[in-house]
Amino acid sequence: MKIGEMGSAMKNSWSIVVTAKALPENINIFIEHHLKLNPKEIFLFLDAPDDFDNSQDLVKADSLRIIECTPEFWKSRPHFHMLRYEKGVRPELVEYRQYHNMLHAHSISDAEWLLMMDIDELLYTRSDVGNLLNKYPDNIFSILLMPIEAVYKDDPPVSFKEVFDTDFFKTRKKVNYEYWNKIYDREGIYHKSGFFGHVTGKSFTRVNKEIMQPSCHLNKPLDRDLGYAFIEENMNIMHFESQTLEMFSQKIINRSSKKFNVGFLDEISVKRTNNIISIYKEKGELALLDIYLYMHVFSKEKINKILNDGYILEITDKTTSDYVFDHKIVSFHHSVLVYDHSKDIVIALKEEDISSSIHSIVKIAINKERVDIESKAFLYFEYNYKIEYLCVDRDGKIIIFRSNKAQLLNYFTDNNYFSLSIDNKYITVKPSCEVLFKAEKINKWEQLYKFNFRS
């Protein structure tokens, strides 16, 4: 069998699902942005279809599927057994309505992947989405995209166009509460290392795999052997959490009067919202302007400082980028893991000894580090525009896995290095270039480091 024959060169198909209670202008910005990224389908569930006037037309597209969530819709739709509300009744909590609509789209989509988003979010990608999804093997259930949160320079946005036109986004690539506490130093304006919206992100879910537990952020698979929550760093969810001052104020007023029911806000967001509600009740709507500007609008000088410190990204083109990066693996000896096509195994070489004619850089994909997720990784390389997955043989050598699935390895990390294991044997890299899974514990030769590189 030729090298690369088992790899996959086909672009993966993908779709988006969104449940929207928003003005047509907002919805059209969402649709127009994502049409440029070429999804197979956009499932738009109108949460309050009676809000629409017939004269207010939405964007038309062959891939757009509009579903009106009328009383008849909720009565007639089949019930998904994993949802915890009464069949045939519109759920009170918006999250439950989102769960249902995502499961509905999941059950009828013709794509391979489904991404659930909110109407105040846009997908940012450094490359073609289908190509980026292509590297994930059949036994990966979900791919997690981390959020970045919009901020505004000098002036607040006054229209939907201005809301979504900002070039500046806070990032939690480096989590540093001490840093952000100096930016947000007012009592009661609680944040999550600078973020006011969600920090989990949003995920692509395999359409042909069963969902055990639905989520707005990260579905859990019914098949426990599937890997999930693998982080794709070449895509992000741009979250325009603040919206306009008018919408920010209305959201606070609605929550103050319990007009809008959100059931699953995190504790920090609840504390901050309750504090802002108290200020609003005491000082009125004018106080909300001051809070909005403090939270979401920075001066040019402040933007530039935070940008230089690495806590803000500047994105001038929200649909393309000039490069894609991956993670290569570097050993304690400063050698790089490569697949040697002449030897058909993985070895470790100094950068200057790597030859593109016979060596392929080994890359690593890792899932989200979280207490409820078992830390896993898989190894792969690209050759002749195809993906090859790697596995550990009976002798501990790393070879090509002749499968469309990947071998999932145990992943261990501290602040500086990581290591991998399988069957209670850790990977070790010798000064002689040999790479084996044979160590009984993690010492220096078992310590690995990952570095971004442009691929």
C-alpha positions as CSV (number, residue, x, y, z in Angstrom):
1,M,0.0,0.0,0.0
2,K,1.3,3.4,-1.0
3,I,2.0,6.0,1.7
4,G,-1.0,8.3,2.0
5,E,-3.4,5.8,0.4
6,M,-5.5,5.4,3.6
7,G,-5.5,9.2,4.2
8,S,-8.4,11.4,3.6
9,A,-8.2,14.1,1.0
10,M,-11.9,14.9,0.7
11,K,-13.2,18.1,2.3
12,N,-15.6,17.6,5.2
13,S,-19.1,19.1,4.9
14,W,-20.6,21.1,7.7
15,S,-23.7,23.0,8.7
16,I,-24.7,25.6,11.3
17,V,-27.8,25.7,13.5
18,V,-29.0,28.9,15.3
19,T,-32.1,29.7,17.3
20,A,-32.8,33.4,16.9
21,K,-35.0,35.9,18.6
22,A,-33.6,39.0,16.9
23,L,-34.2,41.7,14.4
24,P,-33.9,40.9,10.7
25,E,-30.8,43.1,10.3
26,N,-29.0,41.1,13.0
27,I,-30.1,37.8,11.4
28,N,-29.0,38.9,7.9
29,I,-25.6,39.8,9.1
30,F,-25.2,36.3,10.7
31,I,-26.5,34.6,7.5
32,E,-24.4,36.7,5.1
33,H,-21.2,36.2,7.0
34,H,-21.6,32.4,7.2
35,L,-22.7,32.0,3.5
36,K,-19.2,33.3,2.6
37,L,-17.7,30.3,4.5
38,N,-19.7,27.8,2.3
39,P,-21.6,25.7,4.8
40,K,-23.8,22.9,3.4
41,E,-26.8,24.2,5.4
42,I,-27.8,27.0,7.7
43,F,-30.7,26.0,10.0
44,L,-32.4,29.1,11.2
45,F,-35.0,28.5,13.9
46,L,-37.1,31.6,14.5
47,D,-37.9,31.5,18.2
48,A,-40.6,34.2,17.9
49,P,-41.8,34.2,14.3
50,D,-44.8,36.5,15.1
51,D,-42.3,39.3,15.6
52,F,-41.6,39.4,11.9
53,D,-43.5,41.7,9.5
54,N,-44.0,40.2,6.0
55,S,-42.2,43.2,4.6
56,Q,-39.1,42.4,6.5
57,D,-37.4,39.9,4.3
58,L,-34.5,37.8,5.3
59,V,-31.6,36.9,3.1
60,K,-32.4,34.2,0.5
61,A,-30.1,31.3,-0.1
62,D,-30.5,27.7,-1.3
63,S,-28.6,26.5,1.8
64,L,-30.7,28.4,4.2
65,R,-33.5,26.4,5.9
66,I,-35.9,28.6,7.9
67,I,-38.0,26.9,10.5
68,E,-40.7,28.9,12.4
69,C,-41.1,27.8,16.0
70,T,-44.9,28.3,16.1
71,P,-47.2,26.7,18.7
72,E,-48.0,24.0,16.1
73,F,-44.2,23.4,15.7
74,W,-43.8,22.6,19.3
75,K,-47.0,20.4,19.4
76,S,-46.1,18.3,16.3
77,R,-42.4,17.8,16.6
78,P,-41.2,14.4,17.8
79,H,-39.7,14.5,21.3
80,F,-36.0,13.7,21.9
81,H,-35.7,11.4,24.8
82,M,-32.7,13.1,26.4
83,L,-34.6,16.4,26.8
84,R,-36.1,17.0,30.2
85,Y,-39.3,18.8,29.5
86,E,-42.8,17.8,28.6
87,K,-43.5,16.5,25.1
88,G,-45.5,18.9,22.9
89,V,-44.9,22.0,25.0
90,R,-42.7,24.9,24.2
91,P,-39.9,24.9,26.9
92,E,-39.8,28.0,29.1
93,L,-36.0,28.1,29.2
94,V,-34.3,29.4,26.0
95,E,-31.5,26.8,26.5
96,Y,-34.0,23.9,26.2
97,R,-35.4,25.4,23.0
98,Q,-31.9,25.6,21.7
99,Y,-31.2,22.0,22.6
100,H,-34.3,20.9,20.9
101,N,-33.6,22.8,17.7
102,M,-30.0,21.6,17.6
103,L,-31.2,18.0,17.9
104,H,-33.8,18.6,15.2
105,A,-31.1,19.9,12.8
106,H,-28.8,17.0,13.9
107,S,-31.5,14.6,12.9
108,I,-32.1,16.0,9.4
109,S,-28.8,17.5,8.3
110,D,-27.0,16.1,5.2
111,A,-23.6,17.4,6.4
112,E,-20.9,15.5,8.4
113,W,-20.6,18.1,11.1
114,L,-23.0,20.5,12.8
115,L,-22.0,23.7,14.6
116,M,-24.4,25.2,17.1
117,M,-24.1,29.0,17.5
118,D,-25.9,32.0,18.9
119,I,-27.2,34.9,16.8
120,D,-24.7,37.3,18.5
121,E,-21.7,35.1,17.3
122,L,-19.8,34.7,14.0
123,L,-17.4,32.0,13.0
124,Y,-13.8,33.1,12.4
125,T,-11.5,30.7,10.4
126,R,-8.0,31.0,9.2
127,S,-8.7,28.6,6.3
128,D,-11.4,26.7,4.5
129,V,-13.6,25.2,7.3
130,G,-14.0,21.8,5.5
131,N,-10.3,21.5,5.1
132,L,-9.7,22.1,8.7
133,L,-12.3,19.6,9.7
134,N,-10.7,17.1,7.4
135,K,-7.9,16.2,9.8
136,Y,-10.2,14.8,12.4
137,P,-10.6,11.0,12.4
138,D,-13.9,9.1,12.5
139,N,-13.7,8.4,16.2
140,I,-13.6,12.1,17.1
141,F,-17.2,13.2,18.1
142,S,-16.7,16.9,18.6
143,I,-14.3,19.8,17.9
144,L,-14.2,22.7,20.2
145,L,-13.8,26.3,19.0
146,M,-12.7,28.8,21.7
147,P,-14.4,32.2,22.0
148,I,-13.0,35.6,21.5
149,E,-15.0,38.6,22.8
150,A,-15.6,41.8,21.0
151,V,-14.5,45.2,22.4
152,Y,-14.8,48.6,20.8
153,K,-12.2,51.4,20.2
154,D,-13.1,54.9,21.5
155,D,-16.8,54.9,20.6
156,P,-19.7,52.5,21.3
157,P,-21.5,50.9,18.3
158,V,-24.8,52.4,17.5
159,S,-26.0,50.0,14.9
160,F,-25.8,46.3,14.2
161,K,-23.3,46.9,11.4
162,E,-21.0,48.7,13.8
163,V,-21.5,45.9,16.4
164,F,-20.1,43.3,14.1
165,D,-17.5,45.6,12.4
166,T,-15.1,45.8,15.3
167,D,-11.6,44.5,14.7
168,F,-10.7,43.9,18.3
169,F,-11.3,40.8,20.4
170,K,-10.3,39.8,23.9
171,T,-8.7,36.4,24.1
172,R,-8.2,33.9,27.0
173,K,-5.3,32.1,25.3
174,K,-3.5,33.4,28.4
175,V,-5.7,33.3,31.5
176,N,-4.6,36.0,33.8
177,Y,-7.0,37.3,36.4
178,E,-4.4,39.6,38.0
179,Y,-3.9,41.4,34.7
180,W,-7.6,41.9,34.0
181,N,-8.3,42.9,37.5
182,K,-6.2,46.0,36.8
183,I,-8.4,46.7,33.7
184,Y,-11.7,46.0,35.4
185,D,-11.1,47.3,38.9
186,R,-14.6,48.4,39.8
187,E,-16.3,46.4,42.6
188,G,-19.0,44.2,41.3
189,I,-18.0,44.1,37.7
190,Y,-17.1,40.4,37.9
191,H,-15.3,38.9,34.9
192,K,-13.7,35.6,33.8
193,S,-10.1,36.7,33.0
194,G,-11.6,39.7,31.0
195,F,-14.6,37.9,29.6
196,F,-18.2,38.6,30.3
197,G,-19.7,36.0,28.0
198,H,-19.2,32.3,27.9
199,V,-15.6,30.9,28.0
200,T,-16.3,27.2,27.1
201,G,-16.7,27.9,23.4
202,K,-18.9,26.2,20.8
203,S,-18.4,22.9,19.1
204,F,-18.8,21.0,15.9
205,T,-20.6,17.7,16.5
206,R,-20.6,14.6,14.3
207,V,-24.0,14.3,12.6
208,N,-23.7,10.5,12.3
209,K,-23.0,9.9,16.0
210,E,-25.7,9.8,18.8
211,I,-25.8,12.6,21.4
212,M,-26.2,11.5,25.0
213,Q,-26.4,15.0,26.7
214,P,-27.1,18.1,24.6
215,S,-25.5,21.4,25.4
216,C,-25.3,24.9,23.9
217,H,-21.5,24.6,24.1
218,L,-20.3,21.0,24.1
219,N,-22.5,17.9,23.5
220,K,-21.5,14.6,25.1
221,P,-21.5,11.4,23.0
222,L,-23.5,8.3,23.7
223,D,-20.5,6.2,22.6
224,R,-18.0,6.6,25.5
225,D,-15.2,5.4,23.3
226,L,-15.3,8.5,21.1
227,G,-12.9,11.4,21.7
228,Y,-14.5,14.7,22.1
229,A,-13.8,18.4,22.8
230,F,-10.7,18.5,20.6
231,I,-9.6,22.1,20.3
232,E,-9.2,23.6,16.8
233,E,-7.0,26.6,17.1
234,N,-7.4,27.8,13.5
235,M,-11.1,28.7,14.2
236,N,-12.7,30.8,16.9
237,I,-16.2,32.0,17.9
238,M,-16.3,35.8,17.7
239,H,-18.8,36.7,20.4
240,F,-20.4,40.2,20.2
241,E,-21.7,39.9,23.7
242,S,-22.4,43.5,24.5
243,Q,-24.4,44.4,21.3
244,T,-25.5,48.0,21.3
245,L,-26.0,50.1,24.4
246,E,-29.7,50.0,23.8
247,M,-29.7,46.2,23.6
248,F,-27.4,45.9,26.6
249,S,-29.7,48.1,28.6
250,Q,-32.8,46.2,27.5
251,K,-31.2,42.9,28.5
252,I,-30.6,44.2,32.0
253,I,-34.1,45.6,32.2
254,N,-35.6,42.3,31.0
255,R,-33.6,40.3,33.5
256,S,-34.5,42.7,36.2
257,S,-38.2,42.1,35.5
258,K,-37.7,38.4,34.8
259,K,-39.1,38.9,31.3
260,F,-36.5,36.8,29.7
261,N,-35.7,33.5,31.3
262,V,-32.1,32.2,31.0
263,G,-31.6,29.2,33.2
264,F,-27.9,28.3,33.0
265,L,-25.9,31.5,33.5
266,D,-22.6,30.8,35.3
267,E,-22.2,32.0,38.9
268,I,-19.9,34.9,38.0
269,S,-22.3,36.2,35.3
270,V,-25.2,35.9,37.7
271,K,-23.3,37.9,40.4
272,R,-22.3,40.6,37.9
273,T,-25.8,40.9,36.4
274,N,-27.4,41.1,39.8
275,N,-25.0,43.8,40.8
276,I,-25.8,45.8,37.6
277,I,-29.5,45.3,38.2
278,S,-29.1,46.8,41.7
279,I,-27.3,49.8,40.2
280,Y,-30.0,50.2,37.6
281,K,-32.8,50.1,40.2
282,E,-31.0,52.7,42.3
283,K,-29.7,55.1,39.6
284,G,-31.7,54.4,36.5
285,E,-30.8,53.9,32.9
286,L,-28.1,56.6,32.7
287,A,-26.0,54.4,35.0
288,L,-26.2,51.6,32.4
289,L,-24.4,53.8,29.9
290,D,-21.5,54.3,32.2
291,I,-21.3,50.5,32.9
292,Y,-21.5,49.7,29.2
293,L,-18.7,52.0,28.3
294,Y,-16.5,50.7,31.2
295,M,-17.0,47.1,30.2
296,H,-16.9,47.2,26.4
297,V,-15.3,50.4,25.1
298,F,-11.6,51.1,25.4
299,S,-9.5,54.0,24.4
300,K,-7.1,53.7,21.5
301,E,-4.2,53.8,24.0
302,K,-5.7,51.0,26.2
303,I,-6.5,48.9,23.1
304,N,-2.9,49.2,21.9
305,K,-1.4,48.3,25.3
306,I,-3.6,45.2,25.8
307,L,-2.9,44.2,22.2
308,N,0.8,44.5,22.8
309,D,0.5,42.5,26.0
310,G,-1.2,39.6,24.1
311,Y,-4.7,39.8,25.6
312,I,-6.5,41.3,22.6
313,L,-6.5,40.1,18.9
314,E,-6.9,42.4,15.9
315,I,-8.8,40.7,13.1
316,T,-9.3,43.0,10.1
317,D,-10.7,40.3,7.8
318,K,-13.2,38.1,9.5
319,T,-13.4,35.4,6.8
320,T,-9.8,34.7,5.8
321,S,-6.2,34.7,7.1
322,D,-2.8,34.4,5.5
323,Y,-1.7,31.3,7.4
324,V,-2.7,28.1,9.3
325,F,-0.8,26.8,12.3
326,D,-0.4,23.4,13.9
327,H,1.5,22.0,16.8
328,K,4.8,20.2,16.3
329,I,6.4,18.1,19.1
330,V,9.8,19.0,20.5
331,S,11.7,16.7,22.9
332,F,13.8,17.5,26.0
333,H,16.9,17.2,23.6
334,H,15.4,19.9,21.3
335,S,14.8,17.3,18.6
336,V,11.5,17.3,16.6
337,L,9.3,14.3,16.1
338,V,9.0,13.3,12.4
339,Y,7.7,10.4,10.4
340,D,10.6,8.8,8.5
341,H,9.2,7.4,5.2
342,S,12.3,5.4,4.5
343,K,12.0,3.6,7.9
344,D,8.2,3.7,8.3
345,I,8.4,4.8,11.9
346,V,8.5,8.0,14.0
347,I,12.0,9.3,15.0
348,A,13.3,12.5,16.5
349,L,15.7,14.8,14.5
350,K,17.3,18.1,14.9
351,E,15.7,20.8,12.8
352,E,18.7,21.0,10.5
353,D,18.6,17.3,9.8
354,I,14.9,17.2,8.6
355,S,14.5,16.6,4.9
356,S,11.1,17.3,3.4
357,S,11.7,14.5,0.8
358,I,11.7,11.7,3.4
359,H,10.4,13.3,6.6
360,S,7.0,14.6,7.6
361,I,6.5,16.7,10.8
362,V,4.4,14.8,13.4
363,K,1.5,16.9,14.7
364,I,-0.6,16.6,17.8
365,A,-4.3,17.3,18.4
366,I,-5.4,17.7,22.0
367,N,-8.8,18.0,23.7
368,K,-10.0,20.5,26.3
369,E,-8.4,20.2,29.8
370,R,-11.4,20.0,32.1
371,V,-12.2,18.0,35.2
372,D,-15.2,16.2,33.5
373,I,-13.2,15.4,30.3
374,E,-10.5,12.7,30.1
375,S,-7.4,14.3,28.6
376,K,-6.6,12.6,25.2
377,A,-4.5,13.3,22.2
378,F,-3.8,11.8,18.8
379,L,-0.8,12.0,16.5
380,Y,-0.9,12.5,12.7
381,F,1.0,14.0,9.8
382,E,0.2,15.3,6.3
383,Y,1.6,13.7,3.2
384,N,0.6,14.3,-0.4
385,Y,-2.3,16.5,0.8
386,K,-3.7,13.6,2.9
387,I,-3.9,12.9,6.6
388,E,-2.2,9.9,8.1
389,Y,-2.9,8.9,11.7
390,L,-0.3,7.2,13.9
391,C,-0.4,4.4,16.5
392,V,1.8,2.5,18.9
393,D,2.7,-1.0,17.9
394,R,3.5,-4.0,20.2
395,D,7.1,-2.9,20.5
396,G,6.3,0.7,21.4
397,K,7.2,2.1,18.0
398,I,5.0,4.7,16.4
399,I,3.8,3.7,13.0
400,I,1.0,4.5,10.5
401,F,-2.4,3.5,11.6
402,R,-4.1,2.0,8.5
403,S,-7.5,3.3,9.5
404,N,-9.8,6.3,9.3
405,K,-9.8,6.3,13.1
406,A,-7.0,7.5,15.3
407,Q,-5.4,5.9,18.3
408,L,-6.3,8.0,21.4
409,L,-3.4,8.5,23.8
410,N,-3.5,9.6,27.4
411,Y,-2.3,13.2,27.7
412,F,-0.5,14.6,30.8
413,T,0.6,18.2,31.2
414,D,1.9,20.7,33.7
415,N,2.6,24.3,33.0
416,N,5.8,23.7,31.0
417,Y,5.7,20.3,29.3
418,F,3.4,17.4,28.4
419,S,3.8,13.6,28.1
420,L,1.8,10.8,26.4
421,S,1.1,7.2,27.4
422,I,-0.8,4.1,26.4
423,D,-1.1,0.8,28.3
424,N,0.8,2.4,31.2
425,K,3.8,3.1,29.1
426,Y,5.1,6.6,28.6
427,I,6.6,8.0,25.4
428,T,10.4,8.5,25.7
429,V,12.7,10.2,23.2
430,K,16.4,9.2,23.3
431,P,19.4,11.3,22.2
432,S,19.9,8.7,19.6
433,C,16.7,9.8,17.8
434,E,14.7,6.7,18.9
435,V,11.1,7.3,20.0
436,L,9.3,4.6,21.9
437,F,6.4,4.1,24.3
438,K,8.4,2.1,27.0
439,A,9.0,4.3,30.0
440,E,7.5,3.4,33.4
441,K,7.3,7.0,34.6
442,I,7.9,10.6,33.4
443,N,11.5,11.7,33.7
444,K,13.3,14.2,31.5
445,W,13.3,12.1,28.4
446,E,9.6,11.7,28.7
447,Q,9.0,15.5,28.8
448,L,7.7,16.9,25.5
449,Y,6.9,20.5,24.3
450,K,4.5,21.7,21.7
451,F,5.2,24.6,19.4
452,N,3.1,26.4,16.9
453,F,4.3,26.4,13.4
454,R,2.9,27.5,10.1
455,S,1.8,24.5,8.0
